Amino acid sequence: MSDLSIGDFFRSLPDKIDAEAAEGLDAVYQFDLSGPGGGQYHLIVKDNSCRVGEGTHPSPHVTIAMSGQDCLRVLTGQLDGSAVFTSGRLRIDGDLSLAIHLKILFPTLH
């Protein structure tokens, strides 16, 4: 996955969401990614699907801040999210349960 840019990765997410896991969910995830290949992206999960936008969303339910490299590695299962959180390299503001729910929403990423 190292040749995949973070932008390409986020743009691929709508095709990988588990619609059943997203049923009844109406949430906005904001990703603030630092370092090389970083950037700002948001996921809008609603109506059993997801849309990806670049930049900041005015009212996210949860904001996830980390390096772009760590984000790719966590979301693809190469790095344990709780270990990154414990080490201080991951900051979550807002609804923590939504952040934990990401694994269920995108089971094929691991």
C-alpha positions in Angstrom: 0.0 0.0 0.0 3.0 2.3 0.3 2.5 3.4 -3.4 -1.1 4.4 -2.7 -1.5 8.1 -1.8 -3.7 9.0 1.1 -6.1 10.9 -1.2 -6.4 7.8 -3.5 -7.1 5.7 -0.4 -9.8 8.0 0.9 -11.4 8.2 -2.6 -11.6 4.3 -2.6 -13.5 4.1 0.6 -17.1 4.5 -0.8 -16.7 1.2 -2.7 -15.5 -0.6 0.5 -18.1 0.3 3.1 -20.2 -2.5 4.6 -23.7 -1.2 3.9 -25.2 -3.3 6.6 -22.8 -2.0 9.3 -23.7 1.6 8.1 -27.4 1.0 8.5 -29.0 3.7 10.6 -25.7 5.6 11.0 -25.5 9.3 10.2 -22.0 10.5 11.1 -19.3 12.7 9.8 -15.7 11.7 10.4 -13.0 14.4 10.0 -9.4 13.3 9.4 -6.7 15.8 10.0 -3.5 14.2 8.8 0.0 15.6 9.2 3.3 15.0 7.6 4.2 13.8 4.2 1.1 12.8 2.2 -1.1 14.3 4.9 -4.1 16.5 4.4 -7.7 17.0 5.5 -10.5 14.6 4.5 -14.0 13.9 5.8 -16.2 10.9 5.4 -20.0 11.3 5.5 -21.6 8.0 6.4 -25.4 8.2 5.8 -28.1 6.0 4.2 -25.9 2.9 4.2 -23.2 4.5 2.1 -20.3 6.9 2.4 -19.1 10.0 0.6 -15.6 11.4 0.8 -14.7 15.1 0.7 -11.4 16.9 0.9 -10.9 19.7 3.4 -12.6 20.3 6.7 -16.3 19.7 7.4 -18.1 22.4 9.4 -19.6 20.0 12.0 -17.9 16.6 12.3 -19.1 14.1 14.9 -15.6 12.9 15.5 -12.2 14.3 14.5 -9.2 12.0 14.1 -5.8 13.6 14.0 -2.6 11.6 13.2 0.1 11.4 10.6 -0.9 10.4 7.1 1.4 7.4 7.2 0.0 6.2 10.5 -3.6 6.6 9.2 -3.0 4.4 6.2 -1.3 1.8 8.3 -4.1 1.8 10.9 -6.9 1.7 8.4 -5.3 -1.1 6.5 -4.6 -3.2 9.6 -0.8 -2.9 9.5 -0.8 -0.9 12.7 -2.9 -1.2 15.9 -5.0 1.9 16.4 -5.1 1.6 20.2 -1.3 1.4 20.3 -1.0 4.5 18.2 -3.6 6.2 20.5 -1.8 5.1 23.7 1.5 6.4 22.3 0.0 9.8 21.8 0.4 9.8 18.0 -3.4 9.7 17.5 -5.8 12.2 18.9 -9.6 11.7 18.8 -12.0 14.5 19.5 -15.7 13.9 19.7 -17.6 10.6 19.7 -15.0 7.9 20.4 -17.4 5.1 19.7 -17.6 6.3 16.1 -13.9 6.1 15.7 -14.0 2.5 17.0 -16.8 1.7 14.6 -14.6 2.4 11.6 -13.2 -1.1 11.7 -16.8 -2.5 11.4 -17.7 -0.1 8.6 -14.7 -1.0 6.5 -13.9 -4.7 7.2 -12.2 -5.5 3.9 -9.4 -3.0 4.6 -7.7 -5.4 7.0 
